[in-house]
């Protein structure tokens, strides 16, 4: 990221498929082993970030099941990934409802293929990127739990944001936690996921919370990759859940760059979105000095700090501010082009209606006059994003 006003390139449309994990906790209980005077075992996950980053590649079958009310949506995909990077190849083998059957990203570009329409959408993948990896967030969770025995247990109430639901599902809902400030964090020993040992972590809301939020993670004991994740909550009186499981997992299968190459099928319609010029700034004041466009002034949770501010010039111009916390990221953008309000549901921002689109990256978008506003978040509850959107509205 450049903070001196240097120009970079970033996509006009952000498509996020990536995995985002986070939490914070303290010791609830530690079991001690060995004779008196024996060295204290190192806490589990002390080098989780390093172990995660050491994984050069992963190949697996990924199954995502979304349940809400009486409906169930199931997607099975063969995936190739370089964890913590923008390299991925996702081929959908079976799905209840899915628009794109193939998603390929090679670090600099993203291609989405709709087989039914024989159409490809291409986007650039450049510009500022959150330097934290999922491994960093997983290590932070274990560090605060400070558990030394695999069959031990620990729990605490901590101030954290719920973890994002991953991967993105075209029709899948996102949990709305009513209290993002106090969640119970637990370590529940080990379990087996498709023959691999995994540490079991649980994040839940306090008893009596309106959304009954609970998320369970099964983290690979060797590589600290989340082999399984289940999120449950109540939404509008209906129970809902998203479960993602990786099976037939092979770590470090030797994936070269050709594993993330994509050639459009014959006769396919290919749409390539031009990447506009973007300039980033270290402070919002410097952005305001560099643009005539009014920069949004959002009210964000106190745990978030400014990562950068940006100005976009091109066919579509705009401004944006990006915030990060230990557990998630949040951005507010304003662009000089409006789009129809489309999403999984709508919310009211006073006199303005906004569309909520859900997934690993969740967004709240609305139009005000000639401008489009979007609040996006990873690891941030929907109600927090809506609150941020209300603070901006049509200012």
C-alpha positions as CSV (number, residue, x, y, z in Angstrom):
1,X,0.0,0.0,0.0
2,X,1.3,3.5,-0.9
3,X,0.7,6.3,1.5
4,X,2.4,9.1,-0.5
5,X,-0.3,9.6,-3.1
6,X,1.3,7.2,-5.6
7,X,-1.1,5.6,-8.1
8,X,-2.0,2.0,-8.0
9,X,-4.6,-0.1,-9.8
10,X,-7.6,-1.7,-8.2
11,X,-10.8,-3.5,-9.4
12,X,-14.0,-1.6,-9.9
13,X,-16.0,-4.5,-8.6
14,X,-14.7,-6.4,-5.6
15,X,-15.4,-10.1,-5.6
16,X,-14.4,-11.7,-2.5
17,X,-14.1,-15.5,-2.2
18,X,-11.6,-15.6,0.2
19,X,-11.7,-17.1,3.9
20,X,-11.7,-14.6,6.8
21,X,-11.2,-16.0,10.6
22,X,-10.7,-14.1,13.9
23,X,-11.4,-14.2,17.7
24,X,-10.0,-13.1,21.0
25,X,-10.0,-14.9,24.3
26,X,-8.2,-15.6,27.7
27,X,-7.5,-18.7,29.7
28,X,-10.5,-20.5,31.1
29,X,-8.6,-23.6,32.3
30,X,-5.2,-25.2,31.7
31,X,-4.2,-28.8,32.5
32,X,-0.6,-29.4,33.7
33,X,1.3,-32.6,33.0
34,X,4.7,-34.0,34.0
35,X,6.6,-34.2,37.3
36,X,7.2,-31.3,39.6
37,X,9.6,-28.9,38.1
38,X,9.0,-30.1,34.5
39,X,9.0,-27.4,31.8
40,X,5.6,-26.0,31.0
41,X,4.4,-27.2,27.6
42,X,4.2,-24.5,24.9
43,X,0.7,-23.2,24.3
44,X,-1.1,-24.8,21.3
45,X,-1.1,-22.6,18.2
46,X,2.0,-20.7,19.3
47,X,3.3,-20.9,15.7
48,X,-0.1,-21.3,14.0
49,X,0.6,-18.4,11.6
50,X,3.9,-19.8,10.5
51,X,2.4,-23.3,10.0
52,X,-0.4,-21.8,8.0
53,X,1.9,-19.7,5.8
54,X,4.2,-22.7,5.2
55,X,1.3,-24.4,3.2
56,X,2.2,-23.8,-0.4
57,X,-1.0,-25.3,-1.7
58,X,-4.1,-27.3,-0.9
59,X,-6.4,-29.5,-3.0
60,X,-9.7,-30.7,-1.6
61,X,-13.4,-31.3,-2.1
62,X,-15.4,-28.5,-0.4
63,X,-19.0,-28.9,0.6
64,X,-21.1,-26.0,1.7
65,X,-24.6,-26.5,3.1
66,X,-26.9,-23.5,3.8
67,X,-30.0,-24.1,5.8
68,X,-32.7,-21.5,6.6
69,X,-36.2,-22.3,7.7
70,X,-37.3,-25.2,5.6
71,X,-34.9,-24.7,2.7
72,X,-31.5,-26.3,2.2
73,X,-28.9,-25.3,-0.4
74,X,-25.9,-27.6,-1.0
75,X,-22.8,-26.8,-3.1
76,X,-19.9,-29.3,-3.8
77,X,-16.8,-28.0,-5.4
78,X,-13.3,-29.2,-6.2
79,X,-10.9,-26.6,-5.0
80,X,-7.3,-25.7,-5.4
81,X,-5.9,-23.0,-3.2
82,X,-2.8,-21.2,-2.0
83,X,-4.0,-20.4,1.5
84,X,-3.7,-16.7,2.5
85,X,-3.3,-15.6,-1.1
86,X,-5.5,-14.6,-4.1
87,X,-4.7,-17.9,-5.9
88,X,-7.7,-20.2,-6.2
89,X,-9.4,-22.6,-8.6
90,X,-13.0,-23.5,-7.7
91,X,-14.9,-25.9,-9.9
92,X,-18.5,-26.5,-8.8
93,X,-19.5,-30.1,-9.3
94,X,-23.0,-30.0,-7.9
95,X,-25.2,-27.2,-6.5
96,X,-28.8,-26.5,-5.5
97,X,-28.5,-22.9,-6.8
98,X,-25.4,-21.4,-8.1
99,X,-24.7,-18.7,-10.8
100,X,-21.0,-19.4,-11.5
101,X,-19.6,-22.9,-12.0
102,X,-16.0,-21.9,-12.2
103,X,-14.0,-19.3,-10.3
104,X,-10.3,-18.9,-11.1
105,X,-7.9,-16.3,-9.5
106,X,-4.2,-16.1,-10.2
107,X,-3.2,-13.2,-7.9
108,X,-3.6,-10.5,-10.5
109,X,-6.9,-11.4,-12.2
110,X,-10.2,-13.1,-11.4
111,X,-12.4,-15.0,-13.9
112,X,-16.0,-16.1,-13.2
113,X,-17.6,-18.5,-15.7
114,X,-21.4,-19.0,-16.0
115,X,-21.8,-22.3,-17.9
116,X,-25.5,-21.8,-18.6
117,X,-24.9,-18.4,-20.3
118,X,-21.5,-19.4,-21.6
119,X,-20.2,-16.1,-20.3
120,X,-17.0,-15.0,-18.5
121,X,-16.6,-12.0,-16.3
122,X,-13.0,-10.9,-15.7
123,X,-11.7,-8.5,-13.1
124,X,-8.4,-7.1,-11.9
125,X,-6.9,-8.1,-8.5
126,X,-4.5,-5.4,-7.5
127,X,-4.4,-2.5,-5.1
128,X,-4.1,-2.4,-1.3
129,X,-4.5,-5.8,0.4
130,X,-5.0,-6.6,4.1
131,X,-1.6,-7.9,5.2
132,X,-3.1,-10.2,7.8
133,X,-3.7,-13.8,6.8
134,X,-6.2,-16.2,8.3
135,X,-3.2,-17.8,9.9
136,X,-2.5,-14.6,11.8
137,X,-6.1,-14.5,13.1
138,X,-6.0,-18.2,14.1
139,X,-2.8,-17.7,16.0
140,X,-4.3,-14.7,17.8
141,X,-7.2,-16.8,18.9
142,X,-5.0,-19.6,20.3
143,X,-2.7,-17.1,21.9
144,X,-5.5,-15.7,24.0
145,X,-6.9,-19.1,24.9
146,X,-3.4,-20.2,26.0
147,X,-4.3,-23.9,26.1
148,X,-1.3,-26.3,26.5
149,X,-3.1,-29.7,26.4
150,X,-4.9,-31.0,23.3
151,X,-7.5,-32.7,25.5
152,X,-7.8,-29.6,27.8
153,X,-10.5,-27.0,27.7
154,X,-10.7,-23.2,28.2
155,X,-13.4,-20.6,27.8
156,X,-13.9,-16.9,28.4
157,X,-16.1,-13.9,27.4
158,X,-14.3,-11.6,25.1
159,X,-14.9,-8.5,23.0
160,X,-14.7,-9.8,19.5
161,X,-16.6,-9.7,16.2
162,X,-18.2,-12.9,15.0
163,X,-16.3,-14.8,12.3
164,X,-17.3,-14.5,8.6
165,X,-19.3,-17.2,7.0
166,X,-17.0,-18.7,4.3
167,X,-17.0,-19.3,1.4
168,X,-19.4,-16.9,-0.2
169,X,-22.7,-18.5,-1.3
170,X,-24.9,-16.8,-3.9
171,X,-28.1,-17.4,-1.9
172,X,-26.7,-18.0,1.6
173,X,-27.6,-15.7,4.5
174,X,-25.2,-14.1,6.9
175,X,-25.7,-14.2,10.7
176,X,-26.8,-11.1,12.5
177,X,-25.3,-11.0,16.0
178,X,-27.0,-8.5,18.2
179,X,-24.0,-8.0,20.5
180,X,-20.7,-7.8,18.7
181,X,-18.9,-6.7,21.8
182,X,-19.1,-9.8,24.1
183,X,-18.9,-13.3,22.8
184,X,-18.0,-16.5,24.6
185,X,-14.9,-18.2,23.3
186,X,-14.2,-21.9,24.0
187,X,-11.6,-24.6,23.3
188,X,-13.2,-28.0,23.2
189,X,-10.3,-30.4,22.7
190,X,-9.8,-32.4,19.5
191,X,-12.0,-34.2,16.9
192,X,-11.5,-35.9,13.6
193,X,-12.5,-34.4,10.2
194,X,-12.1,-36.8,7.3
195,X,-9.3,-38.7,9.1
196,X,-7.4,-35.6,10.2
197,X,-7.0,-34.5,13.8
198,X,-8.5,-31.0,14.4
199,X,-8.7,-28.6,17.3
200,X,-12.3,-27.6,18.1
201,X,-13.0,-23.9,18.8
202,X,-16.4,-22.4,19.6
203,X,-17.7,-18.8,19.5
204,X,-21.1,-18.1,20.9
205,X,-23.3,-15.3,22.2
206,X,-24.3,-15.0,25.8
207,X,-27.4,-16.9,26.8
208,X,-30.7,-15.2,25.9
209,X,-29.2,-13.2,22.9
210,X,-31.8,-12.5,20.2
211,X,-29.8,-14.1,17.4
212,X,-28.5,-17.2,19.3
213,X,-25.3,-17.0,17.4
214,X,-22.8,-19.9,17.6
215,X,-19.9,-20.9,15.4
216,X,-17.7,-24.0,15.7
217,X,-14.4,-24.3,14.0
218,X,-12.4,-27.5,13.4
219,X,-8.8,-26.3,12.8
220,X,-6.2,-28.8,11.4
221,X,-3.8,-29.7,14.2
222,X,-0.8,-29.7,11.9
223,X,-1.4,-26.9,9.4
224,X,-4.0,-24.8,11.3
225,X,-6.2,-24.6,8.3
226,X,-10.0,-24.7,9.1
227,X,-11.1,-28.1,7.8
228,X,-14.7,-27.5,8.9
229,X,-16.8,-24.5,10.0
230,X,-20.4,-24.4,11.2
231,X,-22.3,-21.2,12.0
232,X,-25.8,-21.2,13.5
233,X,-28.1,-18.3,14.4
234,X,-31.7,-17.1,14.5
235,X,-32.8,-14.7,11.9
236,X,-36.3,-13.2,11.9
237,X,-37.6,-16.0,14.0
238,X,-36.1,-18.7,11.7
239,X,-33.1,-20.9,12.4
240,X,-30.3,-20.7,9.9
241,X,-26.9,-22.3,9.5
242,X,-23.9,-22.5,7.1
243,X,-21.6,-25.5,7.3
244,X,-18.4,-25.7,5.2
245,X,-16.3,-28.9,5.1
246,X,-13.1,-29.8,3.4
247,X,-12.6,-33.5,2.6
248,X,-10.0,-35.5,0.6
249,X,-7.6,-32.8,1.6
250,X,-4.0,-32.9,0.2
251,X,-1.6,-30.3,1.6
252,X,1.3,-29.2,-0.6
253,X,0.3,-31.2,-3.7
254,X,2.7,-29.2,-5.9
255,X,0.4,-26.7,-7.5
256,X,2.2,-24.6,-10.1
257,X,0.9,-21.4,-11.7
258,X,-0.8,-23.5,-14.4
259,X,-3.1,-24.8,-11.8
260,X,-4.7,-21.4,-11.6
261,X,-4.8,-20.6,-15.3
262,X,-8.1,-20.1,-17.1
263,X,-8.9,-20.3,-20.8
264,X,-12.4,-19.1,-21.8
265,X,-14.4,-21.8,-23.6
266,X,-15.0,-21.5,-27.3
267,X,-17.7,-19.0,-28.3
268,X,-18.0,-17.7,-24.7
269,X,-18.9,-14.1,-24.2
270,X,-16.1,-12.5,-22.3
271,X,-16.6,-9.2,-20.4
272,X,-13.4,-7.5,-19.1
273,X,-13.9,-4.7,-16.6
274,X,-11.4,-1.9,-17.0
275,X,-9.4,-1.3,-13.9
276,X,-9.5,2.4,-12.9
277,X,-6.6,4.4,-11.5
278,X,-6.6,4.5,-7.7
279,X,-4.5,6.7,-5.4
280,X,-4.2,5.8,-1.7
281,X,-3.6,8.1,1.3
282,X,-2.5,7.6,4.8
283,X,-5.2,9.9,6.3
284,X,-8.7,11.0,5.4
285,X,-7.7,14.6,5.6
286,X,-5.1,14.1,2.8
287,X,-7.8,12.5,0.7
288,X,-10.2,15.4,1.3
289,X,-7.4,17.8,0.2
290,X,-7.0,15.8,-3.0
291,X,-10.7,15.6,-4.2
292,X,-13.7,17.8,-4.7
293,X,-16.0,14.8,-3.9
294,X,-17.4,14.8,-0.4
295,X,-15.8,12.0,1.6
296,X,-18.2,9.9,3.8
297,X,-17.8,10.3,7.6
298,X,-18.9,6.9,9.0
299,X,-19.3,6.1,12.6
300,X,-17.3,2.9,13.0
301,X,-16.8,0.7,16.1
302,X,-14.0,1.9,18.4
303,X,-12.0,-1.3,17.7
304,X,-11.5,-0.3,14.1
305,X,-8.6,1.9,12.9
306,X,-8.1,3.5,9.5
307,X,-6.0,1.4,7.2
308,X,-6.0,3.9,4.2
309,X,-8.2,6.3,2.3
310,X,-8.5,6.2,-1.5
311,X,-9.5,8.1,-4.6
312,X,-10.5,6.4,-7.8
313,X,-10.4,8.0,-11.2
314,X,-11.7,6.5,-14.4
315,X,-15.0,6.0,-16.2
316,X,-16.4,5.8,-12.7
317,X,-14.8,8.0,-10.0
318,X,-15.1,7.7,-6.3
319,X,-13.7,7.8,-2.8
320,X,-13.4,5.3,-0.1
321,X,-12.1,4.6,3.5
322,X,-10.9,1.2,4.7
323,X,-10.7,0.2,8.4
324,X,-9.3,-2.9,10.1
325,X,-9.5,-4.4,13.6
326,X,-7.9,-7.5,15.0
327,X,-10.9,-9.5,13.9
328,X,-12.1,-8.0,10.7
329,X,-12.2,-5.3,8.0
330,X,-14.7,-2.7,7.0
331,X,-14.9,-0.2,4.1
332,X,-17.1,2.6,3.0
333,X,-17.1,3.6,-0.7
334,X,-18.9,6.3,-2.8
335,X,-19.0,6.1,-6.6
336,X,-20.3,8.3,-9.4
337,X,-22.6,5.6,-10.8
338,X,-25.8,4.2,-9.6
339,X,-27.0,0.6,-9.9
340,X,-30.4,-1.1,-9.2
341,X,-30.8,-2.2,-5.6
342,X,-30.2,-6.0,-5.6
343,X,-29.4,-8.2,-2.8
344,X,-30.6,-11.0,-0.4
345,X,-32.8,-8.5,1.5
346,X,-33.4,-4.8,2.0
347,X,-33.0,-2.6,5.0
348,X,-34.2,1.0,5.7
349,X,-31.7,3.8,6.1
350,X,-34.2,6.4,7.1
351,X,-35.9,7.5,3.8
352,X,-33.5,5.4,1.7
353,X,-33.7,1.6,1.0
354,X,-30.5,-0.4,0.9
355,X,-29.8,-3.8,-0.4
356,X,-27.9,-6.4,1.8
357,X,-25.7,-8.9,-0.1
358,X,-24.3,-11.7,2.1
359,X,-21.3,-14.0,2.0
360,X,-17.7,-14.1,3.2
361,X,-17.8,-10.4,2.3
362,X,-21.1,-8.8,3.2
363,X,-22.2,-5.5,1.8
364,X,-24.9,-2.9,2.3
365,X,-25.5,-0.7,-0.9
366,X,-27.8,2.1,-1.7
367,X,-28.1,5.1,-4.2
368,X,-28.3,8.7,-3.3
369,X,-28.8,11.1,-6.2
370,X,-26.0,10.4,-8.7
371,X,-23.9,8.4,-6.3
372,X,-23.7,4.8,-5.2
373,X,-22.7,4.0,-1.6
374,X,-21.4,0.6,-0.3
375,X,-20.4,-0.5,3.1
376,X,-18.5,-3.9,3.0
377,X,-17.2,-6.0,5.8
378,X,-15.4,-9.3,6.6
379,X,-15.7,-10.6,10.1
380,X,-18.3,-7.9,10.9
381,X,-21.9,-8.6,11.8
382,X,-24.6,-7.4,9.5
383,X,-26.2,-5.2,12.1
384,X,-22.9,-3.4,12.6
385,X,-22.6,-2.8,8.8
386,X,-26.2,-1.5,8.7
387,X,-25.4,0.8,11.6
388,X,-22.4,2.2,9.8
389,X,-24.5,2.6,6.6
390,X,-27.1,4.6,8.6
391,X,-24.4,6.9,9.9
392,X,-23.5,7.7,6.3
393,X,-26.9,7.6,4.6
394,X,-27.0,10.4,2.0
395,X,-24.5,12.8,3.5
